């Protein structure tokens, strides 16, 4: 049985304010396998499908990333992403 890739989100805010950038901090655990199609999305509370994202950004390969090693990452969303 294959291990499932693991992403752990850290310091997730409960409220975000329009016009303020959003920093999404997360850790890729050692069993994560990077994919060029990885993305981070912001969803409204209660979402049930990945198609229900409010906005997203592509997750870039973090500096120093290597398979089998945990690494901390940060994705940034512009403040305008929450004004819709």
Biopython code that builds the backbone (N, CA, C, O; Angstrom):
import numpy as np
from Bio.PDB.StructureBuilder import StructureBuilder

atoms = [
    (1, "UNK", "N", (0.844, -1.174, 0.000)),
    (1, "UNK", "CA", (0.000, 0.000, 0.000)),
    (1, "UNK", "C", (0.892, 1.241, 0.000)),
    (1, "UNK", "O", (1.793, 1.353, 0.831)),
    (2, "UNK", "N", (0.649, 2.167, -0.919)),
    (2, "UNK", "CA", (1.446, 3.391, -1.010)),
    (2, "UNK", "C", (1.085, 4.362, 0.092)),
    (2, "UNK", "O", (-0.072, 4.465, 0.500)),
    (3, "UNK", "N", (2.109, 5.085, 0.573)),
    (3, "UNK", "CA", (1.854, 6.162, 1.528)),
    (3, "UNK", "C", (1.225, 7.319, 0.774)),
    (3, "UNK", "O", (1.528, 7.550, -0.396)),
    (4, "UNK", "N", (0.352, 8.040, 1.451)),
    (4, "UNK", "CA", (-0.262, 9.204, 0.830)),
    (4, "UNK", "C", (0.604, 10.428, 1.085)),
    (4, "UNK", "O", (1.168, 10.575, 2.169)),
    (5, "UNK", "N", (0.713, 11.312, 0.089)),
    (5, "UNK", "CA", (1.473, 12.542, 0.266)),
    (5, "UNK", "C", (0.884, 13.342, 1.398)),
    (5, "UNK", "O", (-0.321, 13.304, 1.648)),
    (6, "UNK", "N", (1.751, 14.072, 2.082)),
    (6, "UNK", "CA", (1.301, 14.783, 3.264)),
    (6, "UNK", "C", (1.699, 16.245, 3.230)),
    (6, "UNK", "O", (2.868, 16.583, 3.045)),
    (7, "UNK", "N", (0.715, 17.102, 3.410)),
    (7, "UNK", "CA", (0.917, 18.538, 3.544)),
    (7, "UNK", "C", (0.244, 18.952, 4.844)),
    (7, "UNK", "O", (-0.921, 18.625, 5.073)),
    (8, "UNK", "N", (0.965, 19.665, 5.690)),
    (8, "UNK", "CA", (0.427, 20.121, 6.976)),
    (8, "UNK", "C", (0.398, 21.642, 6.964)),
    (8, "UNK", "O", (1.442, 22.283, 6.847)),
    (9, "UNK", "N", (-0.797, 22.224, 7.085)),
    (9, "UNK", "CA", (-0.928, 23.678, 7.113)),
    (9, "UNK", "C", (-0.695, 24.181, 8.528)),
    (9, "UNK", "O", (-1.133, 23.563, 9.498)),
    (10, "UNK", "N", (0.004, 25.315, 8.639)),
    (10, "UNK", "CA", (0.370, 25.868, 9.941)),
    (10, "UNK", "C", (-0.157, 27.293, 10.069)),
    (10, "UNK", "O", (-0.237, 28.028, 9.085)),
    (11, "UNK", "N", (-0.513, 27.673, 11.290)),
    (11, "UNK", "CA", (-0.948, 29.044, 11.597)),
    (11, "UNK", "C", (-2.058, 29.522, 10.660)),
    (11, "UNK", "O", (-2.006, 30.631, 10.129)),
    (12, "UNK", "N", (-3.053, 28.671, 10.470)),
    (12, "UNK", "CA", (-4.161, 29.020, 9.584)),
    (12, "UNK", "C", (-5.059, 30.032, 10.280)),
    (12, "UNK", "O", (-5.541, 29.792, 11.388)),
    (13, "UNK", "N", (-5.280, 31.161, 9.623)),
    (13, "UNK", "CA", (-6.122, 32.206, 10.199)),
    (13, "UNK", "C", (-7.597, 31.838, 10.145)),
    (13, "UNK", "O", (-8.029, 31.086, 9.271)),
    (14, "UNK", "N", (-8.351, 32.365, 11.069)),
    (14, "UNK", "CA", (-9.795, 32.141, 11.095)),
    (14, "UNK", "C", (-10.532, 33.199, 10.276)),
    (14, "UNK", "O", (-11.637, 32.958, 9.791)),
    (15, "UNK", "N", (-9.911, 34.377, 10.126)),
    (15, "UNK", "CA", (-10.512, 35.486, 9.402)),
    (15, "UNK", "C", (-9.420, 36.147, 8.562)),
    (15, "UNK", "O", (-8.286, 36.311, 9.014)),
    (16, "UNK", "N", (-9.776, 36.520, 7.345)),
    (16, "UNK", "CA", (-8.861, 37.251, 6.471)),
    (16, "UNK", "C", (-9.549, 38.538, 6.042)),
    (16, "UNK", "O", (-10.752, 38.544, 5.784)),
    (17, "UNK", "N", (-8.803, 39.613, 5.965)),
    (17, "UNK", "CA", (-9.368, 40.915, 5.639)),
    (17, "UNK", "C", (-9.066, 41.289, 4.197)),
    (17, "UNK", "O", (-7.949, 41.085, 3.723)),
    (18, "UNK", "N", (-10.066, 41.842, 3.487)),
    (18, "UNK", "CA", (-9.843, 42.276, 2.108)),
    (18, "UNK", "C", (-8.690, 43.281, 2.039)),
    (18, "UNK", "O", (-8.458, 44.047, 2.974)),
    (19, "UNK", "N", (-7.985, 43.259, 0.926)),
    (19, "UNK", "CA", (-6.866, 44.154, 0.638)),
    (19, "UNK", "C", (-5.617, 43.866, 1.484)),
    (19, "UNK", "O", (-4.651, 44.627, 1.437)),
    (20, "UNK", "N", (-5.634, 42.777, 2.251)),
    (20, "UNK", "CA", (-4.467, 42.388, 3.047)),
    (20, "UNK", "C", (-3.944, 41.074, 2.480)),
    (20, "UNK", "O", (-4.705, 40.122, 2.312)),
    (21, "UNK", "N", (-2.642, 41.019, 2.184)),
    (21, "UNK", "CA", (-2.100, 39.784, 1.612)),
    (21, "UNK", "C", (-2.281, 38.619, 2.579)),
    (21, "UNK", "O", (-2.271, 38.791, 3.798)),
    (22, "UNK", "N", (-2.444, 37.453, 2.015)),
    (22, "UNK", "CA", (-2.628, 36.232, 2.804)),
    (22, "UNK", "C", (-1.388, 35.372, 2.626)),
    (22, "UNK", "O", (-1.000, 35.041, 1.505)),
    (23, "UNK", "N", (-0.773, 35.017, 3.743)),
    (23, "UNK", "CA", (0.371, 34.103, 3.728)),
    (23, "UNK", "C", (-0.123, 32.735, 4.171)),
    (23, "UNK", "O", (-0.699, 32.594, 5.249)),
    (24, "UNK", "N", (0.102, 31.749, 3.352)),
    (24, "UNK", "CA", (-0.315, 30.380, 3.644)),
    (24, "UNK", "C", (0.946, 29.568, 3.952)),
    (24, "UNK", "O", (1.704, 29.224, 3.046)),
    (25, "UNK", "N", (1.161, 29.268, 5.224)),
    (25, "UNK", "CA", (2.342, 28.516, 5.656)),
    (25, "UNK", "C", (1.989, 27.036, 5.755)),
    (25, "UNK", "O", (0.950, 26.664, 6.300)),
    (26, "UNK", "N", (2.862, 26.212, 5.224)),
    (26, "UNK", "CA", (2.617, 24.773, 5.266)),
    (26, "UNK", "C", (3.938, 24.020, 5.258)),
    (26, "UNK", "O", (4.985, 24.564, 4.907)),
    (27, "UNK", "N", (3.861, 22.761, 5.653)),
    (27, "UNK", "CA", (5.024, 21.881, 5.660)),
    (27, "UNK", "C", (4.751, 20.696, 4.737)),
    (27, "UNK", "O", (3.707, 20.051, 4.827)),
    (28, "UNK", "N", (5.693, 20.424, 3.862)),
    (28, "UNK", "CA", (5.647, 19.197, 3.075)),
    (28, "UNK", "C", (6.405, 18.160, 3.887)),
    (28, "UNK", "O", (7.599, 18.322, 4.140)),
    (29, "UNK", "N", (5.730, 17.101, 4.294)),
    (29, "UNK", "CA", (6.388, 16.079, 5.101)),
    (29, "UNK", "C", (7.289, 15.215, 4.219)),
    (29, "UNK", "O", (7.237, 15.288, 2.991)),
    (30, "UNK", "N", (8.098, 14.412, 4.858)),
    (30, "UNK", "CA", (9.103, 13.630, 4.138)),
    (30, "UNK", "C", (8.506, 12.640, 3.138)),
    (30, "UNK", "O", (9.211, 12.191, 2.235)),
    (31, "UNK", "N", (7.231, 12.291, 3.274)),
    (31, "UNK", "CA", (6.632, 11.346, 2.327)),
    (31, "UNK", "C", (5.950, 12.039, 1.146)),
    (31, "UNK", "O", (5.340, 11.372, 0.310)),
    (32, "UNK", "N", (6.046, 13.359, 1.066)),
    (32, "UNK", "CA", (5.451, 14.099, -0.046)),
    (32, "UNK", "C", (6.281, 13.926, -1.311)),
    (32, "UNK", "O", (7.511, 13.962, -1.269)),
    (33, "UNK", "N", (5.604, 13.739, -2.423)),
    (33, "UNK", "CA", (6.262, 13.660, -3.734)),
    (33, "UNK", "C", (5.801, 14.876, -4.531)),
    (33, "UNK", "O", (4.612, 15.025, -4.814)),
    (34, "UNK", "N", (6.745, 15.742, -4.890)),
    (34, "UNK", "CA", (6.419, 16.986, -5.565)),
    (34, "UNK", "C", (5.829, 16.729, -6.949)),
    (34, "UNK", "O", (6.247, 15.809, -7.653)),
    (35, "UNK", "N", (4.848, 17.556, -7.333)),
    (35, "UNK", "CA", (4.257, 17.495, -8.662)),
    (35, "UNK", "C", (4.196, 18.906, -9.225)),
    (35, "UNK", "O", (3.903, 19.848, -8.489)),
    (36, "UNK", "N", (4.462, 19.069, -10.496)),
    (36, "UNK", "CA", (4.412, 20.392, -11.121)),
    (36, "UNK", "C", (2.985, 20.932, -11.175)),
    (36, "UNK", "O", (2.790, 22.104, -11.498)),
    (37, "UNK", "N", (1.998, 20.119, -10.871)),
    (37, "UNK", "CA", (0.609, 20.582, -10.879)),
    (37, "UNK", "C", (0.077, 20.863, -9.466)),
    (37, "UNK", "O", (-1.131, 21.023, -9.290)),
    (38, "UNK", "N", (0.955, 20.926, -8.463)),
    (38, "UNK", "CA", (0.532, 21.240, -7.086)),
    (38, "UNK", "C", (0.084, 22.690, -6.995)),
    (38, "UNK", "O", (0.735, 23.581, -7.540)),
    (39, "UNK", "N", (-1.030, 22.929, -6.306)),
    (39, "UNK", "CA", (-1.517, 24.281, -6.102)),
    (39, "UNK", "C", (-2.119, 24.405, -4.721)),
    (39, "UNK", "O", (-2.485, 23.407, -4.100)),
    (40, "UNK", "N", (-2.221, 25.652, -4.235)),
    (40, "UNK", "CA", (-2.797, 25.951, -2.930)),
    (40, "UNK", "C", (-4.033, 26.807, -3.191)),
    (40, "UNK", "O", (-3.954, 27.811, -3.899)),
    (41, "UNK", "N", (-5.158, 26.421, -2.630)),
    (41, "UNK", "CA", (-6.395, 27.173, -2.848)),
    (41, "UNK", "C", (-6.977, 27.702, -1.556)),
    (41, "UNK", "O", (-6.725, 27.176, -0.472)),
    (42, "UNK", "N", (-7.765, 28.759, -1.699)),
    (42, "UNK", "CA", (-8.539, 29.296, -0.573)),
    (42, "UNK", "C", (-9.994, 28.960, -0.860)),
    (42, "UNK", "O", (-10.527, 29.261, -1.929)),
    (43, "UNK", "N", (-10.617, 28.330, 0.121)),
    (43, "UNK", "CA", (-11.992, 27.862, -0.020)),
    (43, "UNK", "C", (-12.871, 28.493, 1.049)),
    (43, "UNK", "O", (-12.404, 28.828, 2.138)),
    (44, "UNK", "N", (-14.145, 28.650, 0.726)),
    (44, "UNK", "CA", (-15.104, 29.115, 1.716)),
    (44, "UNK", "C", (-15.413, 27.969, 2.671)),
    (44, "UNK", "O", (-15.401, 26.802, 2.279)),
    (45, "UNK", "N", (-15.686, 28.307, 3.913)),
    (45, "UNK", "CA", (-16.034, 27.306, 4.918)),
    (45, "UNK", "C", (-17.161, 26.417, 4.401)),
    (45, "UNK", "O", (-18.155, 26.914, 3.871)),
    (46, "UNK", "N", (-17.008, 25.123, 4.552)),
    (46, "UNK", "CA", (-18.043, 24.174, 4.152)),
    (46, "UNK", "C", (-17.910, 23.657, 2.731)),
    (46, "UNK", "O", (-18.824, 22.997, 2.236)),
    (47, "UNK", "N", (-16.811, 23.933, 2.066)),
    (47, "UNK", "CA", (-16.639, 23.478, 0.688)),
    (47, "UNK", "C", (-16.678, 21.961, 0.624)),
    (47, "UNK", "O", (-16.350, 21.280, 1.596)),
    (48, "UNK", "N", (-17.086, 21.431, -0.542)),
    (48, "UNK", "CA", (-17.182, 19.976, -0.672)),
    (48, "UNK", "C", (-16.524, 19.454, -1.952)),
    (48, "UNK", "O", (-16.495, 18.245, -2.180)),
    (49, "UNK", "N", (-15.999, 20.348, -2.780)),
    (49, "UNK", "CA", (-15.359, 19.938, -4.017)),
    (49, "UNK", "C", (-14.176, 20.862, -4.302)),
    (49, "UNK", "O", (-14.244, 22.059, -4.022)),
    (50, "UNK", "N", (-13.092, 20.314, -4.859)),
    (50, "UNK", "CA", (-11.941, 21.159, -5.183)),
    (50, "UNK", "C", (-12.284, 22.195, -6.242)),
    (50, "UNK", "O", (-11.527, 23.147, -6.434)),
    (51, "UNK", "N", (-13.395, 22.035, -6.926)),
    (51, "UNK", "CA", (-13.828, 23.019, -7.922)),
    (51, "UNK", "C", (-14.439, 24.259, -7.270)),
    (51, "UNK", "O", (-14.745, 25.229, -7.963)),
    (52, "UNK", "N", (-14.620, 24.240, -5.958)),
    (52, "UNK", "CA", (-15.255, 25.354, -5.251)),
    (52, "UNK", "C", (-14.243, 26.329, -4.648)),
    (52, "UNK", "O", (-14.560, 27.022, -3.681)),
    (53, "UNK", "N", (-13.046, 26.392, -5.197)),
    (53, "UNK", "CA", (-12.044, 27.308, -4.660)),
    (53, "UNK", "C", (-12.434, 28.757, -4.953)),
    (53, "UNK", "O", (-13.083, 29.049, -5.957)),
    (54, "UNK", "N", (-12.030, 29.647, -4.065)),
    (54, "UNK", "CA", (-12.271, 31.081, -4.259)),
    (54, "UNK", "C", (-11.157, 31.664, -5.115)),
    (54, "UNK", "O", (-11.407, 32.436, -6.041)),
    (55, "UNK", "N", (-9.942, 31.290, -4.799)),
    (55, "UNK", "CA", (-8.771, 31.678, -5.574)),
    (55, "UNK", "C", (-7.684, 30.635, -5.310)),
    (55, "UNK", "O", (-7.769, 29.863, -4.355)),
    (56, "UNK", "N", (-6.671, 30.621, -6.161)),
    (56, "UNK", "CA", (-5.574, 29.674, -5.965)),
    (56, "UNK", "C", (-4.273, 30.279, -6.492)),
    (56, "UNK", "O", (-4.272, 31.276, -7.215)),
    (57, "UNK", "N", (-3.187, 29.652, -6.109)),
    (57, "UNK", "CA", (-1.875, 29.983, -6.651)),
    (57, "UNK", "C", (-1.110, 28.683, -6.828)),
    (57, "UNK", "O", (-1.315, 27.721, -6.087)),
    (58, "UNK", "N", (-0.232, 28.663, -7.812)),
    (58, "UNK", "CA", (0.594, 27.477, -8.019)),
    (58, "UNK", "C", (1.605, 27.379, -6.892)),
    (58, "UNK", "O", (2.168, 28.388, -6.465)),
    (59, "UNK", "N", (1.831, 26.194, -6.422)),
    (59, "UNK", "CA", (2.824, 25.954, -5.368)),
    (59, "UNK", "C", (4.174, 25.751, -6.049)),
    (59, "UNK", "O", (4.358, 24.796, -6.803)),
    (60, "UNK", "N", (5.098, 26.639, -5.785)),
    (60, "UNK", "CA", (6.421, 26.563, -6.394)),
    (60, "UNK", "C", (7.321, 25.647, -5.580)),
    (60, "UNK", "O", (7.191, 25.552, -4.359)),
    (61, "UNK", "N", (8.225, 24.984, -6.262)),
    (61, "UNK", "CA", (9.172, 24.105, -5.579)),
    (61, "UNK", "C", (10.000, 24.952, -4.609)),
    (61, "UNK", "O", (10.683, 25.885, -5.031)),
    (62, "UNK", "N", (9.943, 24.633, -3.317)),
    (62, "UNK", "CA", (10.693, 25.430, -2.346)),
    (62, "UNK", "C", (12.206, 25.202, -2.456)),
    (62, "UNK", "O", (12.668, 24.123, -2.825)),
    (63, "UNK", "N", (12.943, 26.236, -2.129)),
    (63, "UNK", "CA", (14.401, 26.142, -2.141)),
    (63, "UNK", "C", (14.835, 25.039, -1.179)),
    (63, "UNK", "O", (14.349, 24.963, -0.051)),
    (64, "UNK", "N", (15.723, 24.213, -1.617)),
    (64, "UNK", "CA", (16.239, 23.145, -0.769)),
    (64, "UNK", "C", (15.357, 21.907, -0.724)),
    (64, "UNK", "O", (15.634, 20.985, 0.043)),
    (65, "UNK", "N", (14.295, 21.867, -1.534)),
    (65, "UNK", "CA", (13.412, 20.706, -1.508)),
    (65, "UNK", "C", (14.105, 19.480, -2.090)),
    (65, "UNK", "O", (14.781, 19.561, -3.116)),
    (66, "UNK", "N", (13.927, 18.351, -1.425)),
    (66, "UNK", "CA", (14.397, 17.058, -1.921)),
    (66, "UNK", "C", (13.409, 16.000, -1.457)),
    (66, "UNK", "O", (12.920, 16.055, -0.328)),
    (67, "UNK", "N", (13.114, 15.036, -2.326)),
    (67, "UNK", "CA", (12.230, 13.940, -1.922)),
    (67, "UNK", "C", (12.768, 13.291, -0.658)),
    (67, "UNK", "O", (13.973, 13.082, -0.516)),
    (68, "UNK", "N", (11.867, 12.977, 0.252)),
    (68, "UNK", "CA", (12.249, 12.282, 1.475)),
    (68, "UNK", "C", (12.673, 13.187, 2.613)),
    (68, "UNK", "O", (13.092, 12.706, 3.666)),
    (69, "UNK", "N", (12.567, 14.512, 2.411)),
    (69, "UNK", "CA", (12.958, 15.469, 3.442)),
    (69, "UNK", "C", (11.793, 16.427, 3.690)),
    (69, "UNK", "O", (11.189, 16.906, 2.730)),
    (70, "UNK", "N", (11.466, 16.715, 4.933)),
    (70, "UNK", "CA", (10.421, 17.686, 5.263)),
    (70, "UNK", "C", (10.937, 19.090, 4.991)),
    (70, "UNK", "O", (12.115, 19.379, 5.204)),
    (71, "UNK", "N", (10.045, 19.968, 4.515)),
    (71, "UNK", "CA", (10.441, 21.347, 4.231)),
    (71, "UNK", "C", (9.254, 22.276, 4.495)),
    (71, "UNK", "O", (8.110, 21.940, 4.187)),
    (72, "UNK", "N", (9.541, 23.449, 5.068)),
    (72, "UNK", "CA", (8.512, 24.457, 5.310)),
    (72, "UNK", "C", (8.382, 25.352, 4.087)),
    (72, "UNK", "O", (9.377, 25.689, 3.443)),
    (73, "UNK", "N", (7.146, 25.736, 3.770)),
    (73, "UNK", "CA", (6.860, 26.526, 2.575)),
    (73, "UNK", "C", (5.880, 27.646, 2.909)),
    (73, "UNK", "O", (5.245, 27.648, 3.963)),
    (74, "UNK", "N", (5.775, 28.590, 1.990)),
    (74, "UNK", "CA", (4.815, 29.675, 2.143)),
    (74, "UNK", "C", (4.305, 30.074, 0.767)),
    (74, "UNK", "O", (5.096, 30.333, -0.140)),
    (75, "UNK", "N", (3.001, 30.125, 0.610)),
    (75, "UNK", "CA", (2.377, 30.625, -0.609)),
    (75, "UNK", "C", (1.749, 31.967, -0.269)),
    (75, "UNK", "O", (1.140, 32.120, 0.790)),
    (76, "UNK", "N", (1.894, 32.943, -1.165)),
    (76, "UNK", "CA", (1.337, 34.271, -0.941)),
    (76, "UNK", "C", (0.190, 34.542, -1.886)),
    (76, "UNK", "O", (0.266, 34.255, -3.080)),
    (77, "UNK", "N", (-0.879, 35.103, -1.334)),
    (77, "UNK", "CA", (-2.013, 35.537, -2.122)),
    (77, "UNK", "C", (-2.113, 37.043, -2.013)),
    (77, "UNK", "O", (-2.000, 37.577, -0.909)),
    (78, "UNK", "N", (-2.322, 37.760, -3.124)),
    (78, "UNK", "CA", (-2.456, 39.214, -3.027)),
    (78, "UNK", "C", (-3.738, 39.579, -2.296)),
    (78, "UNK", "O", (-4.702, 38.814, -2.298)),
    (79, "UNK", "N", (-3.745, 40.761, -1.664)),
    (79, "UNK", "CA", (-4.930, 41.212, -0.939)),
    (79, "UNK", "C", (-6.160, 41.292, -1.804)),
    (79, "UNK", "O", (-7.273, 41.114, -1.309)),
    (80, "UNK", "N", (-5.991, 41.555, -3.082)),
    (80, "UNK", "CA", (-7.145, 41.650, -3.981)),
    (80, "UNK", "C", (-7.820, 40.304, -4.207)),
    (80, "UNK", "O", (-8.935, 40.263, -4.727)),
    (81, "UNK", "N", (-7.173, 39.200, -3.829)),
    (81, "UNK", "CA", (-7.752, 37.866, -4.035)),
    (81, "UNK", "C", (-8.997, 37.652, -3.174)),
    (81, "UNK", "O", (-9.804, 36.773, -3.477)),
    (82, "UNK", "N", (-9.169, 38.433, -2.113)),
    (82, "UNK", "CA", (-10.313, 38.244, -1.208)),
    (82, "UNK", "C", (-11.381, 39.322, -1.362)),
    (82, "UNK", "O", (-12.250, 39.453, -0.500)),
    (83, "UNK", "N", (-11.330, 40.086, -2.433)),
    (83, "UNK", "CA", (-12.296, 41.170, -2.603)),
    (83, "UNK", "C", (-13.505, 40.788, -3.436)),
    (83, "UNK", "O", (-14.387, 41.623, -3.636)),
    (84, "UNK", "N", (-13.580, 39.590, -3.918)),
    (84, "UNK", "CA", (-14.697, 39.165, -4.786)),
    (84, "UNK", "C", (-15.926, 38.878, -3.970)),
    (84, "UNK", "O", (-16.963, 38.510, -4.523)),
]
sb = StructureBuilder()
sb.init_structure("model")
sb.init_model(0)
sb.init_chain("A")
sb.init_seg("    ")
for serial, (resi, resn, name, xyz) in enumerate(atoms, 1):
    if name == "N":
        sb.init_residue(resn, " ", resi, " ")
    sb.init_atom(name, np.array(xyz, "f"), 0.0, 1.0, " ", f" {name:<3s}", serial, name[0])
structure = sb.get_structure()
